[in-house]
Amino acid sequence: MLVASSMVGLALYRGFQLVYVGYNTAMATNQSVAGARDAMDILANHVRNASVCNQTSGCNRFSVLDQANETGFTYYINTAGGKTQYYYAGGTLYRSSNGTTTAVLSGLTSLSISYFKCTTYHGTWLPTTNPNAPATLEMPSVAGIVIRAVFTQDGVPTTIATTIRMRNAPRKTRLDGV
């Protein structure tokens, strides 16, 4: 009887121990996902407010993007052509603005960026000719960006994605946005 009670007690102890380890792992993963989601939301808010460059030289005129590819993009922060860049290198997404570079998301296993264009502000989005790198002539029409980041926490891959609607693209020529 004593041996049977000891075996039951040991089994219960091991069960509680496994539940505790599982709980701690889940909590750590949830906190990582929440932190990554916050970083992506901040990125989206910055990019959403990109300005249209109105200069006649030194920028992609009437565009909110200066350059764009699968792992990064540079957007205008004012109509005079001031820029901020987001780029992915070595498992980290960085933001570079006004001479300061900061890590936005680290521990990434992959990052992909897709670009969408439309001809009028309220128009239907279509992928750019190369969905991961719009041509220079398409830049003024880029109205949407989709970013997908994958990171691994405790061996579990997690994907976080965000869709960004550029508020100032394509350039509005009338009050109704057309």
Secondary structure, DSSP 8 states (H G I E B T S, - for coil): -HHHHHHHHHHHHHHHHHHHHHHHHHHHHHHHHHHHHHHHHHHHHHHHT------SSSS-TT-SEEEEETTEEEEESSTT--EEEEEEETTEEEEEETTEEEEEE-SEEEEEEEEEE-SSTTS--EE-SSTTS--GGGGGGEEEEEEEEEEEETTEEEEEEEEEE-TT-S---STT--
